[in-house]
Amino acid sequence: MLWKQVVSELMQDLKLDGADWHTASAKYGWSFRLRLKQRNIVYLGPRKGFFVAAFVLGDKAVIALRNTDLPADLLHTIAQTKRYPEGTPVRIEVTNQDNVGVVKILARIKLEN
């Protein structure tokens, strides 16, 4: 199951120390947050048959993405996404193993920047 793989690999590889279910309101539903020292790294949102990995990336992280092996269309989408005071939102639908690699790269970039 991809959900369990993503959670276990991110927790182990990035040495994350926190995970919990969270909701901002009933309108937005529940998400599973993975954290390091109270800093939210990724939000995982369950969907029917897949899940969404959501990030809020700061300016340094968005710049650092340019030096990765992420698909060009994803980098273009991120570059065109509206930036909010909290950062740039990025959502990845995790439907297969390729998406797991993308989530791991984004999580590492988020953590390092």
N, C-alpha and C positions, 0 to 999 in steps of 0.2 A: 504494500500500500504506500503510495507516494507521500501521503501526509506524515505517516510515522517515519519514513526515510528522511524527509526534510527536517522534521523536528529533531530527530536524534543526531543527524549529521551536523546541523547548525549548532546544536548545544555542545557537541563534542569538538568539532573543528574550530569554532570561534570562542570556545570556553564561556558560553553564555551561562548566566547564573540564575535566571528567573524566567518563569513561564506561568501565565495564568489566563483565565477566560475573563473578558472585559466587554462591556457594552457602554456606549455613550448614551444611548436611548433605545427604546423599543423600535423606533423607526429605522435605525441602522443595523439592528441585530447584534449578534455576538461575534467576537473575534478572539483568537488565541494569540496573545502577545508573547514574543520572545525578547528578553531583555538582558542587558549587562549593566550591573550597578545602577539600576533604576532607569537606565536609558533604553527606550523602546527601539529595537532594531528592526523587527518585522512583525506585521499583523497577518495572521492567517485566517481567512474567512471561508467556512465550509459552504459548499454549494452542492447541488444534486449532480453527482458523478464527477466532480472535480473540486478544486478549491482555489482561492485567490490569495496571492501573497502581495501585500501592500507595504510600500515604503514611503517615507517622507525624507527626501534627500536634500541636504544643504548644498550651497553653491560649490564648495570644494569637492563634494562627492560627485556632483554632476560633471564638473571639469575632469575629475579622475576617470570617469567612465569612458572618456575618449581613448584611453590607453588600454582598453580591454578587448577581449575577443567577442563581445556581445554583437548580435546581429545588427547590421547597419540600419535596418528599418526600425528596430527598437531604439537605437541611439537617436535617430531622426525624430521619432515620436517624443522621446524625452526632451529633446532640444526645443520642440515646438509646444510643449506643455506649459500652461500658465504656472508661474511661480507665485506662491503665497508666502506670507510672512513666516510661516512654519517651515517652508521649503517647497520642493517640487514633488508632487505626488506621482508615484509609479505603481501600477498594478499589473501583475502577471497572472494569467490564468494557468494554473498548473494542471495540465491534462496528460503529460507524458514525461519521460525521462529527460528529454532535452530541456524542458522547462525547469526541472530541478537544478540543472547546471546554471541556468540564468539566475535563479533565485539565490544560489550560493555566491555567485559573483557579486550580485547587488548587495547582499548582506555583508560581505567582506568589505566592499567599498564604503558602505554606510558606517561600518564599525571603525574603519581606518581614517575616516574623514569626518 
